[in-house]
Amino acid sequence: MAAKERIEKLIAEHPVVLFMKGTPQFPQCGFSGQVIQILDYLGAPVHGVNVLEDDEIRQGVKEFANWPTIPQLYVKGEFIGGCDITREMFQSGELASVLKDAGVELKAAAKA
């Protein structure tokens, strides 16, 4: 299966997908770690995809979203952005709204 199909399958099967360096438990870069911290704070269930273990996915996800950097956050199949966008959306309360509007079950009471 080509990288594009694998990416489409991942974002279709999981409500929140983060293509990242490392894993949610052990992020391998500060930007991936920041996004995981935000999602943890909101209580969003995240499916992490470690791009360091798969060069095809690492390159493919950049082309898929036409976005040059990792991490990349997807909610219900829709590309949200990287670390800076995710952080700005979190600080404004928009990220919690996007997650709730997408029907993502948040474990913690998010401040909106």
N, C-alpha and C positions, 0 to 999 in steps of 0.2 A: 504494500500500500504506500502510495506516495505521501510525502510530508503534508501536502495540502489536505488530502483526505483524512489523514490521521488527526490533524488540527481540527478540521470540521467535526469529526467524530467526538473528540474530547470536549469541545465547547458545546456540542449538542447534548452530551451525556451528563454534564455537570453544570449546575446553575452558576457557580463562580469558579473560574479557572484563572490561575496565575502562572504564566510562563515566566520562570524565574531561574536565577543562578542558585543552585542548592535546593533544599527542601523547606517546607514551612517550619519544620523543627530545627533545621540547621541551615539558615540562609548563608550563601557564600559571597554575598556582596551587600553593601549597606543599603542600596536602593531597594533590592528585593526584601531585605529585612524590614525596611520602613513600611512597605506596602503590607507585609504580613502583620506587623504591629497594628496598623490601622484596621485591617480586616478582623484581627483578633479582638480589638477594642470594641468593634461594632458587633462582634459575635457572629460574623458571617462564616458559614461553612465553606472552606476554600479547598479546591483541588489544585495542588501544586504540581507543575511539570518542570523537572530539572533539565534545563537546556544544556547543561554541562555534560550530561550523559548521552546526548543525542545531537550530533552536529547537524543532521538533516532537519530536525525540528528547530534547532537554534537558528539556522538560516531561513528555514521555511516560514517561521512565524513572523520574521521581519518583513518578508515579501507578502505574506498573507494580509497583514494589516497595513502594509506600506508604512511601517514605523521602524526606525533604525535601531532602537535600543531595547534592552531587556531590563527590567521586567515589563510584561504586558498583561493587563487585567481585562478579562472578559466577564460580562454579566449577562446571563441568558443568551449567549451567542453573540452579544454585541461588544465590540471593542470599546473599552472605556478610555484607556491611555496608559501611560507609564507612571513612574513614581511622582513626578511633579504634579501632573494632572490629578492623580488619585489623592495626593495630599491636599491640594487646593479644594477639591470637591469635598473631602472629609471636613476640612476646616469650615467650609461654608454650610455644611449640613446637607449638601446636594448628594453626596455619595450614599448616605443612609436612605434618602428618598428614592434614589435610583434602585437600590437593593430592594426596598420595600415595594416599590411600584412593580418590580419584576417578579414579585412573589417569593423573594428569598427569605427564608425563615431566619431571623436574627436571634441569637441566643441571649444576647444582652440587650437591655433597653438602651437604644442609641439616642444620643442627644441630637435632636434635629433643630 
